[in-house]
Amino acid sequence: MAKKARTGHHGHHAHEDSERAMAKNTAAEARAKAAVRDAQSLSAKTRGMQQKAQAKRG
């Protein structure tokens, strides 16, 4: 009986969580997209720096 009540409560809680997660997800997605753009420009910079470093070493 207690188990059933808990699952019922959990079901309601899960709905709240999913809504919160959805809101978080869109924000996270926007952040991820921005991070990808940053990472691409950053990786281009680091690639250039690595090439310079290799040229110096060579």
Distance bins in CASP14 RR format, pairs under 12 A and 6 or more apart:
PFRMAT RR
TARGET T0000
AUTHOR 0000-0000-0000
RMODE 2
METHOD distances of the structure
MODEL  1
1 7 0 0 0 0 0 1 0 0 0 0 0
1 8 0 0 0 0 0 1 0 0 0 0 0
2 8 0 0 0 0 0 1 0 0 0 0 0
2 9 0 0 0 0 0 1 0 0 0 0 0
3 9 0 0 0 0 0 1 0 0 0 0 0
3 10 0 0 0 0 0 1 0 0 0 0 0
4 10 0 0 0 0 0 1 0 0 0 0 0
4 11 0 0 0 0 0 1 0 0 0 0 0
5 11 0 0 0 0 0 1 0 0 0 0 0
5 12 0 0 0 0 0 1 0 0 0 0 0
6 12 0 0 0 0 0 1 0 0 0 0 0
6 13 0 0 0 0 1 0 0 0 0 0 0
7 13 0 0 0 0 0 1 0 0 0 0 0
7 14 0 0 0 0 1 0 0 0 0 0 0
8 14 0 0 0 0 1 0 0 0 0 0 0
8 15 0 0 0 0 0 1 0 0 0 0 0
9 15 0 0 0 0 0 1 0 0 0 0 0
9 16 0 0 0 0 0 1 0 0 0 0 0
10 16 0 0 0 0 0 1 0 0 0 0 0
10 17 0 0 0 0 1 0 0 0 0 0 0
11 17 0 0 0 0 1 0 0 0 0 0 0
11 18 0 0 0 0 1 0 0 0 0 0 0
12 18 0 0 0 0 0 1 0 0 0 0 0
12 19 0 0 0 0 0 1 0 0 0 0 0
13 19 0 0 0 0 0 1 0 0 0 0 0
13 20 0 0 0 0 0 1 0 0 0 0 0
13 21 0 0 0 0 0 1 0 0 0 0 0
14 20 0 0 0 0 0 1 0 0 0 0 0
14 21 0 0 0 0 1 0 0 0 0 0 0
15 21 0 0 0 0 0 1 0 0 0 0 0
15 22 0 0 0 0 0 1 0 0 0 0 0
16 22 0 0 0 0 0 1 0 0 0 0 0
16 23 0 0 0 0 0 1 0 0 0 0 0
17 23 0 0 0 0 0 1 0 0 0 0 0
17 24 0 0 0 0 1 0 0 0 0 0 0
17 25 0 0 0 0 0 1 0 0 0 0 0
18 24 0 0 0 0 0 1 0 0 0 0 0
18 25 0 0 0 0 1 0 0 0 0 0 0
19 25 0 0 0 0 0 1 0 0 0 0 0
19 26 0 0 0 0 0 1 0 0 0 0 0
20 26 0 0 0 0 0 1 0 0 0 0 0
20 27 0 0 0 0 0 1 0 0 0 0 0
20 28 0 0 0 0 0 1 0 0 0 0 0
21 27 0 0 0 0 0 1 0 0 0 0 0
21 28 0 0 0 0 1 0 0 0 0 0 0
21 29 0 0 0 0 0 1 0 0 0 0 0
22 28 0 0 0 0 0 1 0 0 0 0 0
22 29 0 0 0 0 0 1 0 0 0 0 0
23 29 0 0 0 0 0 1 0 0 0 0 0
23 30 0 0 0 0 0 1 0 0 0 0 0
24 30 0 0 0 0 0 1 0 0 0 0 0
24 31 0 0 0 0 0 1 0 0 0 0 0
24 32 0 0 0 0 0 1 0 0 0 0 0
25 31 0 0 0 0 0 1 0 0 0 0 0
25 32 0 0 0 0 1 0 0 0 0 0 0
26 32 0 0 0 0 0 1 0 0 0 0 0
26 33 0 0 0 0 0 1 0 0 0 0 0
27 33 0 0 0 0 0 1 0 0 0 0 0
27 34 0 0 0 0 0 1 0 0 0 0 0
28 34 0 0 0 0 0 1 0 0 0 0 0
28 35 0 0 0 0 1 0 0 0 0 0 0
29 35 0 0 0 0 0 1 0 0 0 0 0
29 36 0 0 0 0 0 1 0 0 0 0 0
30 36 0 0 0 0 0 1 0 0 0 0 0
30 37 0 0 0 0 0 1 0 0 0 0 0
31 37 0 0 0 0 0 1 0 0 0 0 0
31 38 0 0 0 0 0 1 0 0 0 0 0
31 39 0 0 0 0 0 1 0 0 0 0 0
32 38 0 0 0 0 0 1 0 0 0 0 0
32 39 0 0 0 0 1 0 0 0 0 0 0
33 39 0 0 0 0 0 1 0 0 0 0 0
33 40 0 0 0 0 0 1 0 0 0 0 0
34 40 0 0 0 0 0 1 0 0 0 0 0
34 41 0 0 0 0 0 1 0 0 0 0 0
35 41 0 0 0 0 0 1 0 0 0 0 0
35 42 0 0 0 0 1 0 0 0 0 0 0
35 43 0 0 0 0 0 1 0 0 0 0 0
36 42 0 0 0 0 0 1 0 0 0 0 0
36 43 0 0 0 0 0 1 0 0 0 0 0
37 43 0 0 0 0 0 1 0 0 0 0 0
37 44 0 0 0 0 0 1 0 0 0 0 0
38 44 0 0 0 0 0 1 0 0 0 0 0
38 45 0 0 0 0 0 1 0 0 0 0 0
38 46 0 0 0 0 0 1 0 0 0 0 0
39 45 0 0 0 0 0 1 0 0 0 0 0
39 46 0 0 0 0 1 0 0 0 0 0 0
39 47 0 0 0 0 0 1 0 0 0 0 0
40 46 0 0 0 0 0 1 0 0 0 0 0
40 47 0 0 0 0 0 1 0 0 0 0 0
41 47 0 0 0 0 0 1 0 0 0 0 0
41 48 0 0 0 0 0 1 0 0 0 0 0
42 48 0 0 0 0 0 1 0 0 0 0 0
42 49 0 0 0 0 0 1 0 0 0 0 0
43 49 0 0 0 0 0 1 0 0 0 0 0
43 50 0 0 0 0 1 0 0 0 0 0 0
44 50 0 0 0 0 0 1 0 0 0 0 0
44 51 0 0 0 0 0 1 0 0 0 0 0
45 51 0 0 0 0 0 1 0 0 0 0 0
45 52 0 0 0 0 0 1 0 0 0 0 0
46 52 0 0 0 0 0 1 0 0 0 0 0
46 53 0 0 0 0 0 1 0 0 0 0 0
47 53 0 0 0 0 0 1 0 0 0 0 0
47 54 0 0 0 0 0 1 0 0 0 0 0
48 54 0 0 0 0 1 0 0 0 0 0 0
48 55 0 0 0 0 1 0 0 0 0 0 0
49 55 0 0 0 0 0 1 0 0 0 0 0
49 56 0 0 0 0 0 1 0 0 0 0 0
50 56 0 0 0 0 0 1 0 0 0 0 0
50 57 0 0 0 0 0 1 0 0 0 0 0
51 57 0 0 0 0 0 1 0 0 0 0 0
51 58 0 0 0 0 0 1 0 0 0 0 0
52 58 0 0 0 0 0 1 0 0 0 0 0
END
